[in-house]
Amino acid sequence: MPTGTIKMNKPPPTPMVQPPGKSEKYRGVKHTIMVMSGKGGVGKSTIAVNLAVTLAKQGFKVGLLDADINGPDDPKMLGVDKEKVYATEKGEILPLETKYGVKVISMAFLLPSEETAVIWRGALRHKAVQQFLEDVVWEDMDYVILDMPPGTGDEALTVSQLVPDADGIVVVVTPQDVALLDAKKAMNFASQLKLPVLGIVENMSGFVCPHCGETIDIFKRGGGEKSAKENNVTFLGRIPLVTEVVEKADEGIPAVEINDTLKQIFDGITSELNESLNKRKSKEAS
């Protein structure tokens, strides 16, 4: 038997992919808020669009970045899905201004048709979100609301790395237990990346019958508020299902434009957000 040390051939170390640093191009925005969910189908885009429109109606300069590359729905909900965006001579992209006072950018503006599927790997989705942040003219905005895709994947990581001083995330949930379980993942994501959780919105919290006005709790009720208490975050409010709102959204009319009850709810949510952000700003200044 031979003696001595047997040298094993070790595989080369896996190269580390360096994350992008803080963006030097995304600037001039006072507040950046990510609207997230742990799963799809909870009405996250509805919340993002109506938050943006509500803030615009209150006199703020608001941008809406549709970061859901595979399912860009925001333009349709704002009635501008047939429009296209253009670039300046400097190569900067101008966001599309809607009649609701919100400037929006979305992959939907860049596709040949609304039926076109975006079949991209993560690197391309990352690049698209980076361009939406850096190459779009967002300067002088009071708020930029980011409508994130479901989950905690590439797009959310891209935003958190390029905009590490984002004000935080708003988590959208539906009341049932399985949706709340997924919402915790979004909050854990925020915790790991040191992003504040600004609050939880419970969407689809009861169905309002269009005939008698009675509210039926199809997906239970109160789960979002319970989750907020358990995780020590602000409960921003609950949004009921209203048939009229669903129909008008397909026509490009936001809920807060046609339903007084929902207008009051979103006014309350934005007031809570503004108060929270002002407190945080005062605390940092002191």
MARKE-663946 format. One record per residue (C-alpha): residue number from 1; residue in three letters; x, y, z. Coordinates in pm, 1 decimal, m for minus. Layout:
BEGIN
+-----+-----+----------+----------+----------+
!   i !  aa !        x !        y !        z !
+-----+-----+----------+----------+----------+
! NUM ! Ala !        X !        Y !        Z !
...
+-----+-----+----------+----------+----------+
//
This chain:
BEGIN
+-----+-----+----------+----------+----------+
!   i !  aa !        x !        y !        z !
+-----+-----+----------+----------+----------+
!   1 ! Met !      0.0 !      0.0 !      0.0 !
!   2 ! Pro !    139.5 !    339.2 !    m89.1 !
!   3 ! Thr !    183.0 !    580.2 !    194.9 !
!   4 ! Gly !    151.5 !    954.0 !    210.5 !
!   5 ! Thr !   m118.3 !   1205.9 !    141.2 !
!   6 ! Ile !   m353.1 !   1154.1 !   m147.4 !
!   7 ! Lys !   m429.5 !   1483.5 !   m319.9 !
!   8 ! Met !   m788.0 !   1514.7 !   m440.5 !
!   9 ! Asn !   m876.6 !   1733.8 !   m735.1 !
!  10 ! Lys !  m1112.6 !   1998.2 !   m596.2 !
!  11 ! Pro !  m1361.6 !   2170.5 !   m822.5 !
!  12 ! Pro !  m1299.9 !   2541.3 !   m871.3 !
!  13 ! Pro !  m1494.8 !   2766.4 !   m636.2 !
!  14 ! Thr !  m1827.0 !   2891.2 !   m766.0 !
!  15 ! Pro !  m1786.5 !   3255.9 !   m868.4 !
!  16 ! Met !  m1987.4 !   3494.4 !   m654.5 !
!  17 ! Val !  m2227.7 !   3716.0 !   m843.3 !
!  18 ! Gln !  m2184.9 !   4065.6 !   m711.8 !
!  19 ! Pro !  m2518.5 !   4236.2 !   m643.5 !
!  20 ! Pro !  m2568.3 !   4579.0 !   m796.6 !
!  21 ! Gly !  m2482.7 !   4872.1 !   m576.6 !
!  22 ! Lys !  m2708.9 !   5160.6 !   m489.4 !
!  23 ! Ser !  m2835.2 !   5336.6 !   m798.6 !
!  24 ! Glu !  m2687.6 !   5677.8 !   m868.7 !
!  25 ! Lys !  m2944.9 !   5747.9 !  m1139.9 !
!  26 ! Tyr !  m3266.1 !   5691.0 !   m942.9 !
!  27 ! Arg !  m3288.1 !   6020.8 !   m760.9 !
!  28 ! Gly !  m3513.5 !   6314.9 !   m689.8 !
!  29 ! Val !  m3787.1 !   6093.2 !   m540.3 !
!  30 ! Lys !  m3897.6 !   6173.3 !   m184.5 !
!  31 ! His !  m4072.0 !   5845.7 !   m103.2 !
!  32 ! Thr !  m4046.3 !   5501.4 !   m262.7 !
!  33 ! Ile !  m4300.3 !   5239.9 !   m154.3 !
!  34 ! Met !  m4313.7 !   4877.6 !   m269.7 !
!  35 ! Val !  m4655.7 !   4710.1 !   m276.6 !
!  36 ! Met !  m4594.7 !   4337.9 !   m226.1 !
!  37 ! Ser !  m4768.3 !   4009.3 !   m158.7 !
!  38 ! Gly !  m4647.7 !   3661.4 !    m82.6 !
!  39 ! Lys !  m4865.2 !   3512.7 !   m357.6 !
!  40 ! Gly !  m5062.1 !   3609.2 !   m665.3 !
!  41 ! Gly !  m5432.1 !   3677.2 !   m693.6 !
!  42 ! Val !  m5471.6 !   3898.7 !   m386.2 !
!  43 ! Gly !  m5545.3 !   4220.5 !   m576.7 !
!  44 ! Lys !  m5206.2 !   4379.9 !   m528.6 !
!  45 ! Ser !  m5224.9 !   4581.3 !   m852.1 !
!  46 ! Thr !  m5566.7 !   4714.7 !   m752.9 !
!  47 ! Ile !  m5422.1 !   4838.6 !   m424.4 !
!  48 ! Ala !  m5112.7 !   4990.6 !   m590.7 !
!  49 ! Val !  m5316.5 !   5174.1 !   m857.1 !
!  50 ! Asn !  m5568.2 !   5313.3 !   m610.7 !
!  51 ! Leu !  m5298.2 !   5418.5 !   m364.4 !
!  52 ! Ala !  m5126.2 !   5609.7 !   m644.0 !
!  53 ! Val !  m5447.3 !   5775.4 !   m765.4 !
!  54 ! Thr !  m5549.5 !   5868.3 !   m409.7 !
!  55 ! Leu !  m5212.8 !   6032.4 !   m341.5 !
!  56 ! Ala !  m5236.0 !   6221.9 !   m672.1 !
!  57 ! Lys !  m5585.2 !   6345.6 !   m581.9 !
!  58 ! Gln !  m5439.2 !   6475.7 !   m255.2 !
!  59 ! Gly !  m5201.5 !   6697.4 !   m451.5 !
!  60 ! Phe !  m4884.3 !   6487.6 !   m449.7 !
!  61 ! Lys !  m4668.8 !   6422.2 !   m757.1 !
!  62 ! Val !  m4697.2 !   6046.4 !   m801.1 !
!  63 ! Gly !  m4531.4 !   5788.1 !  m1021.6 !
!  64 ! Leu !  m4638.9 !   5425.8 !  m1057.3 !
!  65 ! Leu !  m4380.0 !   5168.2 !  m1162.7 !
!  66 ! Asp !  m4536.6 !   4842.2 !  m1278.6 !
!  67 ! Ala !  m4257.5 !   4599.9 !  m1184.7 !
!  68 ! Asp !  m4461.4 !   4291.3 !  m1273.4 !
!  69 ! Ile !  m4281.7 !   4217.1 !  m1599.2 !
!  70 ! Asn !  m4480.3 !   3903.2 !  m1680.2 !
!  71 ! Gly !  m4822.3 !   4037.8 !  m1588.1 !
!  72 ! Pro !  m4826.7 !   4416.0 !  m1642.8 !
!  73 ! Asp !  m5186.3 !   4516.7 !  m1566.8 !
!  74 ! Asp !  m5156.7 !   4871.4 !  m1432.9 !
!  75 ! Pro !  m5197.8 !   5052.9 !  m1769.2 !
!  76 ! Lys !  m5529.0 !   4877.7 !  m1835.0 !
!  77 ! Met !  m5655.2 !   4968.7 !  m1487.5 !
!  78 ! Leu !  m5566.9 !   5332.1 !  m1560.9 !
!  79 ! Gly !  m5717.0 !   5333.5 !  m1909.8 !
!  80 ! Val !  m5387.7 !   5382.4 !  m2098.2 !
!  81 ! Asp !  m5316.8 !   5027.2 !  m2217.0 !
!  82 ! Lys !  m5325.2 !   5132.2 !  m2583.8 !
!  83 ! Glu !  m5058.1 !   5398.1 !  m2537.7 !
!  84 ! Lys !  m4682.0 !   5383.3 !  m2595.6 !
!  85 ! Val !  m4395.1 !   5560.0 !  m2419.5 !
!  86 ! Tyr !  m4117.5 !   5759.9 !  m2581.1 !
!  87 ! Ala !  m3758.7 !   5853.7 !  m2507.2 !
!  88 ! Thr !  m3595.2 !   6195.6 !  m2502.3 !
!  89 ! Glu !  m3290.8 !   6288.9 !  m2711.5 !
!  90 ! Lys !  m3079.5 !   6201.2 !  m2405.9 !
!  91 ! Gly !  m3217.2 !   5848.1 !  m2408.4 !
!  92 ! Glu !  m3433.5 !   5902.5 !  m2099.5 !
!  93 ! Ile !  m3776.9 !   5741.7 !  m2095.2 !
!  94 ! Leu !  m4077.5 !   5960.9 !  m2024.0 !
!  95 ! Pro !  m4342.4 !   5792.4 !  m1808.5 !
!  96 ! Leu !  m4694.3 !   5815.9 !  m1944.4 !
!  97 ! Glu !  m4913.3 !   6072.6 !  m1771.4 !
!  98 ! Thr !  m5269.0 !   5957.4 !  m1706.3 !
!  99 ! Lys !  m5580.0 !   6169.2 !  m1661.2 !
! 100 ! Tyr !  m5576.1 !   6073.0 !  m1292.6 !
! 101 ! Gly !  m5253.9 !   6265.3 !  m1232.7 !
! 102 ! Val !  m5034.8 !   5954.2 !  m1202.3 !
! 103 ! Lys !  m4730.5 !   5901.1 !  m1423.9 !
! 104 ! Val !  m4685.1 !   5532.5 !  m1505.7 !
! 105 ! Ile !  m4427.0 !   5305.5 !  m1666.8 !
! 106 ! Ser !  m4493.1 !   4942.3 !  m1753.4 !
! 107 ! Met !  m4372.4 !   4660.5 !  m1973.8 !
! 108 ! Ala !  m4720.0 !   4673.8 !  m2129.0 !
! 109 ! Phe !  m4617.7 !   4991.3 !  m2315.7 !
! 110 ! Leu !  m4327.5 !   4809.8 !  m2481.7 !
! 111 ! Leu !  m4501.4 !   4494.0 !  m2602.8 !
! 112 ! Pro !  m4639.3 !   4447.9 !  m2956.8 !
! 113 ! Ser !  m4981.7 !   4351.8 !  m2818.3 !
! 114 ! Glu !  m5149.6 !   4282.7 !  m2485.5 !
! 115 ! Glu !  m5148.1 !   3909.3 !  m2566.1 !
! 116 ! Thr !  m4767.5 !   3896.9 !  m2596.5 !
! 117 ! Ala !  m4608.6 !   3670.2 !  m2336.0 !
! 118 ! Val !  m4283.4 !   3785.5 !  m2175.7 !
! 119 ! Ile !  m4072.5 !   3469.0 !  m2153.3 !
! 120 ! Trp !  m3761.0 !   3597.5 !  m1982.5 !
! 121 ! Arg !  m3515.8 !   3456.9 !  m1733.3 !
! 122 ! Gly !  m3436.0 !   3642.0 !  m1414.0 !
! 123 ! Ala !  m3142.0 !   3840.0 !  m1553.8 !
! 124 ! Leu !  m3358.1 !   4005.4 !  m1818.3 !
! 125 ! Arg !  m3636.1 !   4084.2 !  m1570.6 !
! 126 ! His !  m3375.4 !   4236.7 !  m1341.3 !
! 127 ! Lys !  m3246.2 !   4452.9 !  m1626.3 !
! 128 ! Ala !  m3595.3 !   4570.9 !  m1716.9 !
! 129 ! Val !  m3672.7 !   4679.4 !  m1360.4 !
! 130 ! Gln !  m3332.6 !   4849.6 !  m1338.7 !
! 131 ! Gln !  m3410.2 !   5048.7 !  m1653.5 !
! 132 ! Phe !  m3754.0 !   5143.2 !  m1522.8 !
! 133 ! Leu !  m3584.6 !   5281.4 !  m1212.9 !
! 134 ! Glu !  m3280.5 !   5445.8 !  m1369.7 !
! 135 ! Asp !  m3373.6 !   5545.9 !  m1724.3 !
! 136 ! Val !  m3722.6 !   5679.1 !  m1655.3 !
! 137 ! Val !  m3756.3 !   6045.7 !  m1555.3 !
! 138 ! Trp !  m3884.0 !   6023.9 !  m1195.6 !
! 139 ! Glu !  m3725.0 !   6343.1 !  m1064.8 !
! 140 ! Asp !  m3932.6 !   6573.7 !   m842.5 !
! 141 ! Met !  m4178.6 !   6297.0 !   m753.4 !
! 142 ! Asp !  m4323.4 !   6297.4 !   m402.5 !
! 143 ! Tyr !  m4405.3 !   5928.3 !   m431.8 !
! 144 ! Val !  m4312.4 !   5642.0 !   m658.1 !
! 145 ! Ile !  m4531.6 !   5338.0 !   m592.7 !
! 146 ! Leu !  m4386.5 !   5008.1 !   m714.2 !
! 147 ! Asp !  m4638.1 !   4739.6 !   m802.0 !
! 148 ! Met !  m4425.1 !   4430.6 !   m742.0 !
! 149 ! Pro !  m4484.8 !   4083.9 !   m890.5 !
! 150 ! Pro !  m4603.0 !   3812.0 !   m651.0 !
! 151 ! Gly !  m4347.2 !   3662.1 !   m416.7 !
! 152 ! Thr !  m3995.7 !   3762.5 !   m320.8 !
! 153 ! Gly !  m3799.1 !   3693.5 !   m638.0 !
! 154 ! Asp !  m3565.3 !   3878.7 !   m872.1 !
! 155 ! Glu !  m3762.1 !   4199.3 !   m917.1 !
! 156 ! Ala !  m3808.1 !   4262.6 !   m544.7 !
! 157 ! Leu !  m3439.7 !   4190.4 !   m480.5 !
! 158 ! Thr !  m3338.4 !   4426.6 !   m762.8 !
! 159 ! Val !  m3539.6 !   4713.3 !   m615.9 !
! 160 ! Ser !  m3412.7 !   4654.5 !   m263.1 !
! 161 ! Gln !  m3050.8 !   4662.1 !   m385.5 !
! 162 ! Leu !  m3080.1 !   4960.3 !   m618.2 !
! 163 ! Val !  m3298.9 !   5159.9 !   m376.4 !
! 164 ! Pro !  m3178.5 !   5050.9 !    m30.0 !
! 165 ! Asp !  m3323.4 !   5368.4 !    121.3 !
! 166 ! Ala !  m3676.1 !   5289.6 !      1.9 !
! 167 ! Asp !  m3931.9 !   5385.6 !    264.1 !
! 168 ! Gly !  m4060.2 !   5029.9 !    291.7 !
! 169 ! Ile !  m4326.4 !   4785.7 !    178.1 !
! 170 ! Val !  m4702.4 !   4762.0 !    198.5 !
! 171 ! Val !  m4813.7 !   4399.1 !    222.0 !
! 172 ! Val !  m5143.4 !   4302.0 !     57.9 !
! 173 ! Val !  m5325.3 !   3995.2 !    190.8 !
! 174 ! Thr !  m5662.2 !   3828.2 !    164.4 !
! 175 ! Pro !  m5822.3 !   3713.6 !    490.5 !
! 176 ! Gln !  m5782.8 !   3335.0 !    470.6 !
! 177 ! Asp !  m5504.9 !   3155.4 !    658.8 !
! 178 ! Val !  m5317.9 !   3028.1 !    351.1 !
! 179 ! Ala !  m5279.6 !   3381.9 !    216.0 !
! 180 ! Leu !  m5157.2 !   3506.7 !    553.1 !
! 181 ! Leu !  m4891.3 !   3236.8 !    556.6 !
! 182 ! Asp !  m4758.0 !   3368.9 !    225.9 !
! 183 ! Ala !  m4773.9 !   3727.8 !    352.2 !
! 184 ! Lys !  m4530.2 !   3637.9 !    629.5 !
! 185 ! Lys !  m4276.2 !   3551.9 !    360.7 !
! 186 ! Ala !  m4298.9 !   3905.4 !    224.8 !
! 187 ! Met !  m4246.2 !   4044.3 !    573.6 !
! 188 ! Asn !  m3950.3 !   3812.0 !    632.0 !
! 189 ! Phe !  m3805.5 !   3931.3 !    301.4 !
! 190 ! Ala !  m3833.5 !   4291.0 !    420.0 !
! 191 ! Ser !  m3677.1 !   4204.1 !    755.2 !
! 192 ! Gln !  m3375.3 !   4034.5 !    598.0 !
! 193 ! Leu !  m3313.7 !   4333.2 !    370.8 !
! 194 ! Lys !  m3381.4 !   4584.9 !    648.2 !
! 195 ! Leu !  m3682.1 !   4734.8 !    471.8 !
! 196 ! Pro !  m3956.5 !   4868.4 !    700.5 !
! 197 ! Val !  m4299.8 !   4708.4 !    673.6 !
! 198 ! Leu !  m4524.7 !   5014.3 !    651.4 !
! 199 ! Gly !  m4840.8 !   4816.0 !    702.4 !
! 200 ! Ile !  m5082.4 !   4545.0 !    590.9 !
! 201 ! Val !  m5390.6 !   4589.4 !    374.1 !
! 202 ! Glu !  m5657.2 !   4319.2 !    390.6 !
! 203 ! Asn !  m5812.0 !   4299.3 !     43.5 !
! 204 ! Met !  m6127.0 !   4110.7 !    m61.9 !
! 205 ! Ser !  m6250.0 !   4148.1 !    294.9 !
! 206 ! Gly !  m6614.3 !   4065.1 !    241.1 !
! 207 ! Phe !  m6828.7 !   4072.1 !    m72.2 !
! 208 ! Val !  m7084.5 !   4351.7 !    m89.5 !
! 209 ! Cys !  m7404.1 !   4223.4 !   m252.5 !
! 210 ! Pro !  m7503.6 !   4462.8 !   m533.3 !
! 211 ! His !  m7873.6 !   4392.9 !   m470.4 !
! 212 ! Cys !  m7921.3 !   4417.8 !    m94.8 !
! 213 ! Gly !  m7594.2 !   4572.6 !     21.6 !
! 214 ! Glu !  m7524.5 !   4291.8 !    268.1 !
! 215 ! Thr !  m7158.6 !   4197.8 !    319.4 !
! 216 ! Ile !  m7071.4 !   3827.8 !    293.9 !
! 217 ! Asp !  m6733.3 !   3715.6 !    429.5 !
! 218 ! Ile !  m6638.4 !   3474.1 !    150.5 !
! 219 ! Phe !  m6271.3 !   3456.0 !    248.2 !
! 220 ! Lys !  m6324.6 !   3497.2 !    625.3 !
! 221 ! Arg !  m6252.8 !   3832.2 !    789.4 !
! 222 ! Gly !  m5992.6 !   3988.7 !   1013.9 !
! 223 ! Gly !  m5693.0 !   3777.1 !    913.7 !
! 224 ! Gly !  m5493.3 !   4075.7 !    794.5 !
! 225 ! Glu !  m5554.4 !   4266.8 !   1115.8 !
! 226 ! Lys !  m5459.0 !   3961.9 !   1321.8 !
! 227 ! Ser !  m5138.6 !   3918.1 !   1120.5 !
! 228 ! Ala !  m5053.4 !   4286.2 !   1170.8 !
! 229 ! Lys !  m5088.3 !   4252.0 !   1548.9 !
! 230 ! Glu !  m4884.5 !   3931.0 !   1557.9 !
! 231 ! Asn !  m4602.3 !   4093.2 !   1361.1 !
! 232 ! Asn !  m4625.9 !   4432.1 !   1535.2 !
! 233 ! Val !  m4693.8 !   4627.1 !   1215.7 !
! 234 ! Thr !  m4963.3 !   4878.7 !   1126.6 !
! 235 ! Phe !  m5296.7 !   4752.8 !    998.6 !
! 236 ! Leu !  m5383.4 !   4998.8 !    723.6 !
! 237 ! Gly !  m5737.5 !   4886.0 !    647.7 !
! 238 ! Arg !  m5964.4 !   4634.6 !    479.1 !
! 239 ! Ile !  m6099.0 !   4658.8 !    124.3 !
! 240 ! Pro !  m6428.8 !   4483.4 !     39.6 !
! 241 ! Leu !  m6513.5 !   4319.9 !   m291.8 !
! 242 ! Val !  m6753.0 !   4543.4 !   m485.4 !
! 243 ! Thr !  m6894.8 !   4431.8 !   m821.4 !
! 244 ! Glu !  m6902.5 !   4785.7 !   m961.7 !
! 245 ! Val !  m6533.4 !   4829.1 !   m886.3 !
! 246 ! Val !  m6436.2 !   4512.8 !  m1073.6 !
! 247 ! Glu !  m6637.5 !   4617.2 !  m1377.2 !
! 248 ! Lys !  m6499.5 !   4971.3 !  m1385.5 !
! 249 ! Ala !  m6138.7 !   4851.5 !  m1339.7 !
! 250 ! Asp !  m6172.2 !   4662.5 !  m1668.2 !
! 251 ! Glu !  m6278.2 !   4992.7 !  m1824.5 !
! 252 ! Gly !  m5973.2 !   5174.1 !  m1688.0 !
! 253 ! Ile !  m6150.7 !   5356.9 !  m1404.6 !
! 254 ! Pro !  m5995.0 !   5321.8 !  m1055.4 !
! 255 ! Ala !  m6219.6 !   5232.3 !   m761.0 !
! 256 ! Val !  m6161.0 !   5560.8 !   m577.9 !
! 257 ! Glu !  m6306.2 !   5748.8 !   m874.0 !
! 258 ! Ile !  m6648.8 !   5585.2 !   m855.8 !
! 259 ! Asn !  m6705.9 !   5449.7 !   m503.2 !
! 260 ! Asp !  m6726.4 !   5685.5 !   m204.2 !
! 261 ! Thr !  m6678.6 !   5409.8 !     52.7 !
! 262 ! Leu !  m6355.7 !   5291.0 !   m106.8 !
! 263 ! Lys !  m6241.2 !   5649.9 !   m154.6 !
! 264 ! Gln !  m6272.4 !   5703.8 !    220.7 !
! 265 ! Ile !  m6087.1 !   5379.1 !    292.9 !
! 266 ! Phe !  m5795.8 !   5470.3 !     65.4 !
! 267 ! Asp !  m5790.1 !   5825.1 !    206.6 !
! 268 ! Gly !  m5746.8 !   5663.7 !    547.1 !
! 269 ! Ile !  m5470.7 !   5432.7 !    423.4 !
! 270 ! Thr !  m5272.3 !   5715.3 !    263.4 !
! 271 ! Ser !  m5316.6 !   5933.9 !    572.8 !
! 272 ! Glu !  m5177.4 !   5651.3 !    786.1 !
! 273 ! Leu !  m4883.8 !   5609.3 !    548.3 !
! 274 ! Asn !  m4808.8 !   5981.7 !    542.6 !
! 275 ! Glu !  m4818.6 !   5999.6 !    921.6 !
! 276 ! Ser !  m4589.6 !   5698.0 !    951.3 !
! 277 ! Leu !  m4339.6 !   5841.3 !    702.2 !
! 278 ! Asn !  m4341.2 !   6182.9 !    870.0 !
! 279 ! Lys !  m4276.0 !   6023.6 !   1210.6 !
! 280 ! Arg !  m3990.6 !   5825.4 !   1065.9 !
! 281 ! Lys !  m3842.8 !   6137.8 !    904.2 !
! 282 ! Ser !  m3865.5 !   6330.4 !   1232.1 !
! 283 ! Lys !  m3704.6 !   6043.7 !   1421.0 !
! 284 ! Glu !  m3413.8 !   6027.1 !   1173.3 !
! 285 ! Ala !  m3367.5 !   6406.1 !   1192.2 !
! 286 ! Ser !  m3341.6 !   6393.9 !   1570.7 !
+-----+-----+----------+----------+----------+
//
